[in-house]
């Protein structure tokens, strides 16, 4: 029970990696507010997770919506200990035909959303420390976890907005970690490689796409959402208490690769 008595807010939590993180947190003793724009999926997710979970519709690119989500977490569960910025979207386009509105739309969710959620969560965490009469190392503090990507460092030509947004998330992680360290709030990131979300499972049914994905993955398989969730548990808990400003890449060896590997038929 690494997260006993912790309260977390996880964005983009109705499915995929966000849902897996919420489930892992609950299994470790936390209470979790799931936030997502997909109300139908969110309500199903909460029904599956039980009494330790609740759902709120939240548009992470809208400050009022984010503020309401943080307030709801505190109203339901009494405090906020961990903010997980997982909500994200992609838009595929050739660079020369990429529309301005599509570039803005992706950065609004992936980067601005992470900023707004981090700021709102940090205000609550700082207020909690003050109310407890604690300061410095003695304070319970808090944690913020940003979902980045290997593509925050590498690039795919037709994924310009996504790549740029995740590069920005990496710098947001570092900058926020420095700004919040005096308040005993730690900020770290997770950079997944190819993870078997529902979307990727569909892609992997195509032999050509499967060969392309696995040829860049030395471990010869895609990651599971639970493998990302376990890293989130570590970053939210006491095991990472001296760690801040870092992004952990969970990619099956992809970022270390400077060649492609043969893929068995």
N, C-alpha and C positions, 0 to 999 in steps of 0.2 A: 504493500500500500504506500508507494512512494509519494503519492499526492493526496494523502488523507487530509481532509478539511480544506483543500484548495478549491478555489472557484476559478473557472476558465471561461473565456468567451472565444469561440472559434468561428471565423467567417468562412463562407463557402462550404458549410458543414453539412449540407443536405445529402451529399454523396461523395464518392471518391476519397481522396486523401483527407479532406476535412472531416468527413464522417468517421474514417478510421482513427484519426487523432482523437475525436470526441469519445469514441468507444474505448480507446486505450486509456484515456484520462479517467474515465468513469471506472474502468476495471482497477485502476490504481487508487481509487478512493475519492476522486474529485467530483464536484458538481459542475455541469457544463451548460452554458447557454449557447445553442447552435444558432447561427445567423446566416441567412441566405435570402436571395431574391425569389427563390422557388418555394413558395409556401406549401404546395402540395407535397413535394418531396421532403421538405423540412418536417412537416407534421408526421409523416410516415417514419422518418428517422427517429424522432422523439418517442413515438410509440414503441419502436423496437428497442430503444435504449433504456426506457423505464423512468422511475421517479427522480433519478439524479440528473435528468436532462430536461431542458425546456427549449422552446423555439421562439425566435422573433424574426419577422421579415426585416431585412436591413439592406439598404443600398450603400455600400461602403464608400462610394464616391460623393455622397451627400452628407455634409457635416451634421445636420439635424438628425438624420437617420442613425448615424454612428453614435451621437450623444445619447439618443434614446436607447440604443442597445446597451451601452455601458450602464446607464441608469437602471435598466430593466434587470441586468445581471445582479446589481447591488440590491435592488428591491426584492428580488426573489431569494437570493442566497446570502445576502449580508455583506459581501465584499467582492473584490476582484483581485486575483493573484496572478493570473496569466492571460495574456492576449495573444492569440494565434492569428496572424494575418495570412490566410490561405486563399481567400477569394481571388480568382483570376480568370481572364478570358484571353482568347487568341484571335488573330485575324490574319489570314493568309493572302498575300498579294505580292505581285512583282513590284519591286521598288519604284519603277518608273510610273506605275499606274496606281500606287498607293494613295488613297484619298485622305485628305487632311482630317476629315471627321472620323475616319476609322483609326488613324493614329491617335487622335485625342481620346477616343472612346476606350481604347486599350489602356493607355496611360492613366486615365481617370480611375479605372478599377484597380489595376495592378500596382500602380505607384502612389497616386494620390490617395487611394483607399488605404494603403498601408500606413501612409503618413497620418491621415485623419484618425484612424483607429489607434495607432501608437500614441498620439498626442492625447486623445480622450482617455485612454487607459492609464497613461502616465499621470495625468491629473488626479485620477481616482486613487492610484497607488500612493502618490505623495500625500494626499489628504488622509489616507488610512494611517500612514506612518505618523503624521502629525497628531492625529486623534489618539493614537496609542501612546503618545509621548515618547516615541522612540526616534533614534537618529543613528546614522552611520551603520556600522556593522551589526549593531544590536537590533536594527529594524528588520521586520519580516521582508520588506521590500516588495519585489515583484519581478516577473519575467515577461518579455515580449519575444515572440518567435515569428520570424518572417519566412514565408515560403518563397525561395528564389528558384533557381534552375541552373543546370550546367550551361544553359544558353544565356545566362547573365555574364559569362566570360567568353564562351564560344559563340558562334553565330550560324544561323540558317538564312540563306539569302531572301527567302520569301516570307520571313517572320520578323521583319524589322520592328514593328511596334512592341511585340512580345520581348524580343531580345533586349531592346533599349529599356523597357520597363523593368526587366529583371536585373540588368546592370545597375539601374537606379536603386532598386531594392537593396542590392549589395552595399551600395554607398550609404543608403539610409540606415542600414543595420550598423555600420561602423560609426556613423556620425551620431546616431541616437544613443548608441552604447556609451560614447564619451560624454554626451550631454546629461545622461541619466545616471551615470556611475555614482555621482555624489549623493544620489537619492536611494542608493542600494537597489536600483532597478537594472537587471541584466537584459541585454538585447543580443540575440543570436539568430542565425538563419540556417535553413536547410535547403540545399540545392539538389533536387532529385534529377536523376537521369531518366531513362525510359521505364516508367512505372505502369503496371497493369491496371489502369483505371478502365472503366467501361468503354471509353473512347478508344484506348489503345488496344483493348481486346478485339474490337471490331477490325482495326487496322491490321492486327497480327493474323487475321484469317486470310489475308492476301499474301501469297507466297513471295512475291517480289518485295513487298513492303517489309515482311518478316525478315527476309534475307538482308535487306538494307539496314534495318534496326540492329539485328544481332551481329552483323559484320563489324559494327563499331563498339561492341560490348564484349570485352575480354572474358567476362565470366560466363558468356554464352546464354544468358537468360535475361528477361526483364525483371525488375524489382516488383515486390508486392507492396500494396498500400500499408500493410501492417509493419513493414520494415521502415517506412518513413515515420509511422506513428511511434515506433519505439524510440527513435531519435528525439522526437518531440517530448516524450516522457522524460528522457534524460535531461534535455535542456530546461524543462520546467521544474525539475527536482533538485534536491540537494547535491546530487552527484556531480553537477556542473557548476557548483557554487563559486568557483574562481574563474569562470569562463564568461567573457563578454566580448562583443564586437566580432565574433567569428561566424563563418558560414561553413557548415559541414556538407560536403558533396557525397551523395549516396547514389553512385552511378555505375556500379559493376566494373569499375576500372576505365570508364570511357575517357575521362579527362587526361589520363596518363598515356593514352594510346596515340601513336603517331603513324599508324598503319591500320589496315583492315585485316580481320582474321577470317579464315575460311569458315563457312557455315555448312554443317552437314545437311543433306537433303532431308 
